């Protein structure tokens, strides 16, 4: 049995990478999607419906986000050095973050998912396969409540290759159904992200994660996201 709690601290502020991202897309001949016509390094979350402004965040904000409680129970574990694992995971999100600053959603959410890992099939090549499939159930929130959906499906599939004892390279595809009923692709479309990165083993049983996420369905997720994590298992 596994239990956990996440205490997120969020910060919205002005950007620093607009010029770099524009140059990156120009270099590889990719569409700018209008980003080169907007003011650089400014913050603006805005949504209006029927002439009513429902979201208008242009100033920096930071604080505690929505607290997440989690639990997991193994359903299957093949023995041996390279097992196959299946785990049932549940999470409960409580609305502790400020919705006016977009630090929280205002809803209480429950998710259930099956997580699988296969270290056996491609063990000879030092490749591990993993994936998840789940659903998220939400009460009425405070962010665009008249458009909110109360059930969302999500999933993940990925591979990890360990060429060295201290290095694992990972490729992961994430996706989820829409959170809102909207004709806007940013709110009403299926979303998918491709994450590329890896984990480096450090002295003292520490591990450092580094990854980059790209929106492979354009406009449904942040254009680019950088992930850094320093972890230690106890």
RAQUI-V628065 format. One record per backbone hydrogen bond with DSSP energy under -0.5 kcal/mol. NH is the residue of the N-H (numbers start at 1). CO is the residue of the C=O. If there is no record, write none. Layout:
<<NH;CO> <NH;CO>>
This chain:
<<2;72> <4;70> <6;68> <8;6> <10;8> <10;63> <12;61> <21;17> <22;18> <23;19> <24;20> <25;21> <26;22> <27;23> <28;24> <29;26> <30;25> <35;32> <37;34> <38;35> <42;39> <45;57> <46;44> <47;55> <49;52> <52;49> <53;51> <54;47> <54;52> <55;47> <57;45> <58;56> <61;12> <63;10> <65;8> <66;103> <67;94> <68;6> <69;92> <70;4> <71;90> <72;2> <73;88> <75;86> <76;86> <78;84> <85;117> <86;76> <87;115> <88;73> <89;87> <89;113> <90;71> <91;111> <92;69> <93;109> <94;67> <94;92> <96;94> <98;64> <102;99> <103;98> <104;98> <109;93> <109;107> <110;137> <111;91> <112;135> <113;89> <114;133> <115;87> <116;131> <117;85> <118;129> <119;83> <119;117> <123;120> <125;122> <126;123> <127;122> <128;160> <129;118> <130;158> <131;116> <132;156> <133;114> <134;154> <135;112> <136;152> <137;110> <138;150> <139;108> <142;105> <143;105> <144;142> <147;144> <148;144> <148;145> <149;179> <152;136> <154;134> <155;175> <156;132> <157;173> <158;130> <159;171> <160;128> <161;169> <162;126> <163;161> <164;167> <167;164> <168;199> <169;161> <170;197> <171;159> <172;195> <173;157> <174;193> <175;155> <176;191> <177;153> <179;187> <180;187> <181;147> <182;180> <187;184> <188;184> <189;185> <191;176> <193;174> <194;214> <195;172> <195;193> <196;212> <197;170> <198;210> <199;168> <200;208> <201;166> <202;206> <205;202> <206;202> <206;203> <207;231> <208;200> <209;207> <209;229> <210;198> <211;227> <212;196> <213;225> <214;194> <215;223> <216;192> <216;214> <217;192> <218;216> <220;217> <225;213> <227;211> <229;209> <231;207> <231;229> <233;205>>
